[in-house]
Amino acid sequence: MNPTPRIRSLDLLRGLIMVLMAIDHVRVYSGIPAGGPDPAIFFTRWITHFCVSGFVFFAGASAYLYGQRLRGSYRGVNDRQGSEPGMSGGAEVSGRRSGEPGMSRGQRSWRGALARFLLTRGIWLILLELTVLRVCWSFNLRLTDFVLAGVIWMLGWCMVLMAAVVWMPSRVIWISGLVMIGAQQVFGLVPHSWTWWNFIYTISEDSPAGINILYVLVPWIGVMMAGYGFGALLSFDAARRDRLCRCIGLSLVGVFVVIGSILALRRGGEQPFLFRLLGQQKYPPSQLFLLMTLGPLIALMPLAEKAKGRLAGVLMTFGRVPLFYYILHILVIHSVALLVNWIRVGNSLQGHYLTAPYCWLPEGLRWHLPLLYLVFILVEIVLYWACRWYERYKMAHPEKGWLRYL
C-alpha cells in the first residue's frame, strides 16, 4: 500500500462537483424555482444533488489521505519505537506490542497534526461563511441582516468535530458514521422546545437567534466519517481499489433503486414515477438521498482515475483549488446576474438577492433555461482561467503554508 500519491479521481470528481454546483447557483440568481413539474427544470436541479454529498464524503477521504501523508513524515519516530507501518490502526497495535500503553509518540504526533489542521481549517470555514461568503451571496455589508448556516458552515463544523474523531481507530470512525447515517431519525426525537438542536438535526421550523439553518450537522458528520474510512480503501493498489469502488458504488445504486422504487410506488401521486423516485429528501438528507448520490460517484471513481483530455484537465484544475473556486464562483455569478438583469429589464434587481441563496423573482423577471446555461458556461470560462492561475501560484509557493487554507 502506498498512501502518498495524489488520487486523480478525487480531484476530477471534486472538480465535476464544483461545476454542477455552479449550475444550481446560477439557477438561484435566475429566479427559477428548485424542481417542479417541468422535466428540464427538475433535472437541472436534480443533477446538482450530487454536489454536497460528494463534497462532504470526499472531504473525509481527503482527511484520511492527508493524515497518511503526515504519518509518513513521522515514520522515523515510529520506527525508532518499533512500530510497523500498515493500514490505519496498525500503529496502535504495534505500539502495544512494544509494551507501551496506548498510542506511540509517532501516532500521537501525526494524529495531533491532523487534528490541528482540521480544527483550524474548520474554524476558518465557519468564519468565511459568516463574513466573506455572506457578502458575496448578498452584496450586503450589514452582516447581521441575514445570517445563513450554509454548506461551508456545515463543512467547517464537521471538520471541527473530525478533529476529535480522528483519534479513534479508522474502523470505529467509518462504522460510527454509517450508523449515524442509518439511524439519523433518532436525533429528531428531542423536544421541539430545544430550538438550538436545529443546528444538529431538524426538529422544528424555528430558527435560533435568527440564523437560517440550511445544512444541519447530522447526518453530514456521519457522511464525512464514512468518507474517512473510504480513504483507506483508496490507499489499496489500483486494481483492488477500482474493483471495490465499482462493487460498493453499484451496490448502493442497486439498493436505492429497489427500496426507492417500492416507496415511490406506495406513495403514488400525480408526479411521474421517475420524479417520485429521484425526488428524495435533501434537508436533512435521507438515507435514500445519500444512496442515490454517493453510489454513482463511488462507482465512477475507476473511470475518473483513467480520464484524460482537455475536459479532464479542466475538472482537475477546479478540483485542486475547491475553496478558491467556491468563493470566486459566488462572487462572479452574483455580479453577472446583476449585469444580465440590467440588460434584460433595465434594473439589476439587487434587492431580490439580499437574502441569497433564498431568492424569489416574480415570474415575469425570471430567466429562461437557455439563458441560465449560457451564463453558466461564460462563468465557467472565467473561473477556469482564474483557478488555473491560482493553482500554478499555489504550486510555485509551497513555502506559504496559509495557501493550504484557500
VMD Tcl script that draws the C-alpha trace (Angstrom):
set ca {
  {0.00 0.00 0.00}
  {1.28 3.47 -0.92}
  {-0.64 6.25 0.83}
  {1.32 9.19 -0.53}
  {0.42 9.64 -4.25}
  {-2.38 12.05 -5.06}
  {-5.60 10.32 -6.17}
  {-6.50 11.78 -9.57}
  {-10.14 10.68 -9.37}
  {-10.67 12.68 -6.19}
  {-9.55 15.87 -7.89}
  {-11.53 15.16 -11.06}
  {-14.79 14.24 -9.33}
  {-14.41 17.14 -6.92}
  {-14.00 19.41 -9.95}
  {-17.11 17.91 -11.54}
  {-18.99 18.57 -8.31}
  {-17.91 22.21 -8.37}
  {-19.14 22.61 -11.95}
  {-22.53 21.06 -11.16}
  {-22.80 23.26 -8.09}
  {-22.36 26.36 -10.25}
  {-25.41 25.34 -12.30}
  {-27.56 25.39 -9.19}
  {-26.21 28.72 -8.00}
  {-26.82 30.34 -11.38}
  {-30.35 28.95 -11.04}
  {-30.65 30.67 -7.65}
  {-29.94 34.10 -9.14}
  {-32.06 33.37 -12.22}
  {-35.16 33.07 -10.05}
  {-36.06 29.67 -11.50}
  {-37.61 27.54 -8.73}
  {-35.93 24.38 -7.45}
  {-37.58 21.44 -9.20}
  {-41.20 21.40 -10.28}
  {-43.22 19.56 -12.93}
  {-41.16 20.74 -15.91}
  {-38.65 17.94 -16.72}
  {-35.89 20.33 -17.83}
  {-36.10 22.34 -14.60}
  {-36.48 19.19 -12.49}
  {-33.27 17.64 -13.84}
  {-31.42 20.96 -13.77}
  {-31.98 20.88 -10.02}
  {-31.63 17.11 -9.57}
  {-28.20 16.82 -11.18}
  {-26.83 19.23 -8.59}
  {-27.86 16.95 -5.69}
  {-24.58 15.08 -6.14}
  {-22.61 18.14 -5.05}
  {-22.91 18.34 -1.30}
  {-22.93 14.54 -0.78}
  {-19.78 14.08 -2.81}
  {-18.02 17.09 -1.38}
  {-18.55 16.04 2.25}
  {-17.73 12.39 1.55}
  {-14.57 13.20 -0.39}
  {-13.55 15.74 2.28}
  {-13.50 12.82 4.72}
  {-11.43 10.72 2.31}
  {-9.01 13.60 1.77}
  {-8.63 13.99 5.54}
  {-7.62 10.33 5.79}
  {-5.12 10.62 2.93}
  {-3.66 13.81 4.40}
  {-3.30 12.02 7.71}
  {-1.40 9.22 5.99}
  {1.00 11.73 4.47}
  {1.56 13.17 7.93}
  {2.02 9.67 9.27}
  {4.72 9.07 6.68}
  {6.56 12.17 7.84}
  {6.57 10.80 11.39}
  {7.51 7.27 10.32}
  {11.05 7.70 11.54}
  {9.74 8.24 15.06}
  {7.53 5.17 14.77}
  {10.43 3.05 13.50}
  {12.59 4.02 16.47}
  {9.77 2.88 18.75}
  {9.43 -0.45 16.97}
  {6.11 0.22 15.23}
  {5.16 -1.47 11.97}
  {3.74 0.68 9.14}
  {0.46 -0.57 7.66}
  {-3.18 0.24 7.32}
  {-4.99 2.55 9.74}
  {-4.92 1.16 13.22}
  {-1.67 -0.76 12.64}
  {0.50 1.65 14.57}
  {-1.74 1.45 17.61}
  {-1.34 -2.33 17.64}
  {2.41 -2.12 17.17}
  {2.68 0.39 19.98}
  {1.01 -2.04 22.34}
  {3.27 -4.85 21.12}
  {6.30 -2.81 22.13}
  {4.97 -2.70 25.65}
  {3.79 0.91 25.62}
  {0.23 1.62 26.70}
  {-1.99 3.41 24.19}
  {-0.56 5.24 21.22}
  {3.11 5.59 20.40}
  {4.70 9.02 20.27}
  {4.65 8.91 16.46}
  {0.94 8.07 16.48}
  {0.19 10.99 18.76}
  {2.30 13.28 16.62}
  {0.66 12.69 13.23}
  {-2.85 12.44 14.65}
  {-2.25 15.63 16.59}
  {-1.04 17.39 13.45}
  {-4.10 16.17 11.53}
  {-6.43 17.22 14.34}
  {-4.89 20.70 14.47}
  {-5.26 21.11 10.71}
  {-8.91 20.01 10.76}
  {-9.69 22.23 13.73}
  {-8.10 25.36 12.29}
  {-9.48 24.76 8.80}
  {-12.96 24.13 10.22}
  {-12.95 27.36 12.22}
  {-11.67 29.19 9.13}
  {-14.56 27.84 7.04}
  {-17.13 28.88 9.66}
  {-15.73 32.42 9.75}
  {-15.72 32.56 5.94}
  {-19.39 31.55 5.82}
  {-20.39 34.28 8.25}
  {-18.34 37.06 6.63}
  {-16.83 36.83 3.13}
  {-19.31 34.34 1.70}
  {-22.23 36.14 3.32}
  {-21.19 39.33 1.48}
  {-20.60 37.51 -1.81}
  {-24.08 35.96 -1.68}
  {-25.95 39.17 -0.86}
  {-23.63 42.15 -1.56}
  {-24.87 43.43 1.79}
  {-22.19 44.57 4.25}
  {-24.63 44.59 7.19}
  {-23.81 41.05 8.27}
  {-26.49 40.88 10.94}
  {-29.36 41.47 8.49}
  {-29.37 37.86 7.36}
  {-27.27 35.03 8.81}
  {-27.01 31.74 6.94}
  {-25.78 28.39 8.24}
  {-24.99 27.06 4.78}
  {-22.85 24.31 3.30}
  {-19.50 25.88 4.24}
  {-20.74 26.42 7.79}
  {-21.67 22.73 7.93}
  {-18.36 21.61 6.45}
  {-16.50 23.75 8.96}
  {-18.27 22.30 11.97}
  {-17.87 18.76 10.62}
  {-14.11 19.34 10.38}
  {-14.05 20.70 13.93}
  {-15.77 17.53 15.10}
  {-13.44 15.38 12.98}
  {-10.52 16.92 14.87}
  {-11.74 14.92 17.87}
  {-12.91 11.89 15.88}
  {-9.56 11.17 14.18}
  {-8.10 9.99 17.47}
  {-10.28 6.87 17.20}
  {-9.31 3.81 15.11}
  {-10.30 4.16 11.46}
  {-12.70 1.22 11.62}
  {-14.57 2.73 14.54}
  {-14.83 6.04 12.67}
  {-16.43 4.73 9.47}
  {-18.71 2.25 11.23}
  {-19.94 5.01 13.56}
  {-20.50 7.22 10.54}
  {-22.63 4.59 8.80}
  {-24.64 4.01 12.00}
  {-25.27 7.76 12.30}
  {-26.49 7.91 8.71}
  {-28.74 4.88 9.11}
  {-30.20 5.92 12.48}
  {-30.30 9.67 11.91}
  {-34.00 9.98 12.74}
  {-33.13 9.23 16.37}
  {-31.64 12.74 16.55}
  {-35.07 14.15 15.70}
  {-36.70 12.75 18.85}
  {-35.57 15.54 21.16}
  {-38.24 18.03 22.36}
  {-39.15 20.72 19.84}
  {-38.53 23.34 22.51}
  {-34.79 22.72 22.13}
  {-34.50 25.11 19.20}
  {-30.70 25.11 19.29}
  {-30.87 21.40 18.42}
  {-31.87 22.52 14.92}
  {-28.16 23.02 14.28}
  {-27.68 19.29 14.91}
  {-30.83 17.89 13.29}
  {-34.04 19.47 12.10}
  {-36.76 19.22 14.74}
  {-38.86 22.36 14.11}
  {-39.28 25.36 11.84}
  {-37.85 27.75 14.43}
  {-34.51 29.43 13.67}
  {-32.47 30.05 16.84}
  {-31.08 33.57 17.16}
  {-32.41 34.44 13.72}
  {-29.92 32.14 11.99}
  {-31.28 30.47 8.87}
  {-30.17 26.84 9.04}
  {-29.84 25.27 5.61}
  {-27.48 22.39 6.48}
  {-27.55 20.55 9.80}
  {-24.65 18.50 11.20}
  {-26.41 15.12 11.29}
  {-26.11 13.06 9.17}
  {-23.41 15.09 7.36}
  {-20.77 14.43 10.01}
  {-21.59 10.74 9.54}
  {-21.02 11.11 5.80}
  {-17.61 12.68 6.44}
  {-16.72 9.90 8.87}
  {-17.74 7.27 6.31}
  {-15.62 9.12 3.74}
  {-12.68 8.98 6.14}
  {-12.96 5.20 6.15}
  {-13.30 5.21 2.37}
  {-9.95 6.98 2.22}
  {-8.28 3.79 3.49}
  {-9.73 1.93 0.50}
  {-8.15 4.48 -1.84}
  {-4.73 3.51 -0.47}
  {-5.01 -0.01 -1.93}
  {-3.34 -0.95 -5.20}
  {-5.18 0.34 -8.29}
  {-6.79 -2.95 -9.36}
  {-8.19 -3.74 -5.92}
  {-9.29 -0.14 -5.35}
  {-11.15 0.01 -8.66}
  {-12.84 -3.34 -8.07}
  {-14.05 -2.30 -4.62}
  {-15.25 1.12 -5.85}
  {-17.34 -0.49 -8.59}
  {-18.73 -3.08 -6.18}
  {-19.62 -0.58 -3.45}
  {-20.93 2.09 -5.81}
  {-23.14 -0.21 -7.88}
  {-24.41 -1.94 -4.74}
  {-25.50 1.40 -3.28}
  {-27.24 2.29 -6.56}
  {-28.98 -1.10 -6.59}
  {-30.24 -0.72 -3.03}
  {-31.52 2.77 -3.86}
  {-33.36 1.61 -6.98}
  {-35.05 -1.32 -5.20}
  {-36.09 0.45 -1.98}
  {-36.75 3.78 -3.66}
  {-38.96 2.18 -6.31}
  {-41.02 0.34 -3.70}
  {-41.59 3.50 -1.68}
  {-42.32 5.60 -4.78}
  {-44.95 3.12 -5.93}
  {-46.55 3.06 -2.47}
  {-46.57 6.83 -2.22}
  {-48.31 7.35 -5.55}
  {-49.39 10.85 -6.56}
  {-49.69 12.93 -9.70}
  {-45.94 13.14 -10.34}
  {-44.40 10.66 -12.80}
  {-42.82 7.61 -11.17}
  {-39.28 8.74 -12.09}
  {-39.81 12.11 -10.39}
  {-41.06 10.40 -7.25}
  {-38.07 8.04 -7.28}
  {-35.47 10.76 -7.77}
  {-37.11 13.43 -5.63}
  {-35.58 12.34 -2.33}
  {-35.35 14.49 0.80}
  {-32.24 16.67 0.93}
  {-32.79 18.82 4.06}
  {-31.67 16.88 6.04}
  {-30.54 14.22 3.57}
  {-32.43 10.96 3.86}
  {-30.73 7.59 3.60}
  {-32.15 7.20 0.08}
  {-30.81 10.62 -0.93}
  {-27.32 9.58 0.13}
  {-27.58 6.21 -1.61}
  {-28.75 7.95 -4.78}
  {-25.92 10.48 -4.82}
  {-22.92 8.67 -3.33}
  {-23.40 5.38 -5.17}
  {-22.80 6.76 -8.69}
  {-19.88 8.92 -7.55}
  {-18.10 5.95 -5.95}
  {-18.80 3.76 -9.00}
  {-17.35 6.44 -11.30}
  {-14.01 6.63 -9.50}
  {-12.25 3.97 -11.62}
  {-13.28 5.80 -14.80}
  {-12.30 9.17 -13.34}
  {-8.87 7.83 -12.38}
  {-8.19 6.95 -16.03}
  {-9.82 10.01 -17.62}
  {-7.62 12.10 -19.89}
  {-8.02 15.01 -22.27}
  {-8.85 18.69 -22.08}
  {-12.09 18.31 -20.12}
  {-10.43 16.09 -17.52}
  {-7.68 18.67 -17.14}
  {-10.20 21.47 -16.60}
  {-12.09 19.48 -13.96}
  {-8.87 18.58 -12.14}
  {-7.87 22.24 -12.08}
  {-11.16 23.08 -10.38}
  {-10.83 20.09 -8.03}
  {-7.37 21.08 -6.81}
  {-8.49 24.53 -5.63}
  {-12.08 23.91 -4.44}
  {-12.35 26.62 -1.80}
  {-10.87 29.28 -4.08}
  {-13.36 28.19 -6.75}
  {-16.27 28.25 -4.28}
  {-15.66 31.79 -3.06}
  {-14.98 33.15 -6.52}
  {-17.90 31.43 -8.24}
  {-20.47 33.04 -5.94}
  {-18.91 36.47 -6.45}
  {-18.80 36.05 -10.24}
  {-22.31 34.56 -10.57}
  {-23.86 37.31 -8.44}
  {-22.05 40.03 -10.42}
  {-23.03 38.54 -13.78}
  {-26.64 38.15 -12.63}
  {-26.86 41.88 -11.89}
  {-25.46 42.65 -15.36}
  {-27.84 40.24 -17.10}
  {-30.83 41.69 -15.25}
  {-29.78 45.20 -16.21}
  {-29.54 44.22 -19.88}
  {-32.87 42.38 -19.81}
  {-35.10 44.69 -17.77}
  {-33.06 47.83 -17.11}
  {-32.70 47.03 -13.40}
  {-30.10 44.95 -11.55}
  {-32.80 43.57 -9.17}
  {-30.19 43.56 -6.39}
  {-32.96 43.99 -3.83}
  {-34.15 40.46 -4.59}
  {-30.77 38.98 -3.63}
  {-30.36 40.40 -0.13}
  {-31.16 37.01 1.41}
  {-29.41 34.86 -1.21}
  {-29.41 31.90 -1.66}
  {-33.03 32.36 -0.59}
  {-34.15 34.34 -3.63}
  {-37.50 34.95 -5.27}
  {-38.18 36.77 -8.53}
  {-41.62 37.48 -9.99}
  {-42.39 35.11 -12.84}
  {-42.02 37.81 -15.47}
  {-38.45 38.58 -14.34}
  {-37.17 35.01 -14.21}
  {-34.65 33.80 -16.74}
  {-35.31 31.06 -19.25}
  {-33.25 27.87 -19.06}
  {-31.18 28.60 -22.22}
  {-30.07 31.89 -20.65}
  {-29.25 30.10 -17.40}
  {-26.95 27.66 -19.18}
  {-25.38 30.36 -21.34}
  {-24.47 32.37 -18.23}
  {-23.22 29.17 -16.58}
  {-20.83 28.45 -19.49}
  {-19.48 32.00 -19.51}
  {-18.95 31.89 -15.75}
  {-17.06 28.59 -16.02}
  {-14.71 30.07 -18.62}
  {-13.86 32.95 -16.29}
  {-13.43 30.59 -13.34}
  {-11.14 28.26 -15.26}
  {-8.60 30.96 -16.08}
  {-8.70 32.26 -12.51}
  {-8.36 28.78 -10.98}
  {-5.54 27.83 -13.34}
  {-3.61 30.92 -12.30}
  {-4.18 30.22 -8.61}
  {-3.27 26.53 -8.96}
  {0.05 27.46 -10.55}
  {0.70 30.13 -7.93}
  {-0.03 27.63 -5.16}
  {2.30 25.01 -6.65}
  {5.05 27.60 -7.13}
  {4.93 28.67 -3.47}
  {4.88 25.56 -1.26}
  {6.61 27.56 1.46}
  {3.43 29.61 2.02}
  {1.57 27.39 4.46}
  {-1.50 29.64 4.52}
  {-2.28 28.59 0.93}
  {-3.45 25.23 2.29}
  {-6.48 27.05 3.71}
  {-7.62 28.51 0.37}
}
mol new
graphics top color blue
foreach p $ca { graphics top sphere $p radius 0.5 }
foreach p [lrange $ca 0 end-1] q [lrange $ca 1 end] { graphics top cylinder $p $q radius 0.2 }
display resetview
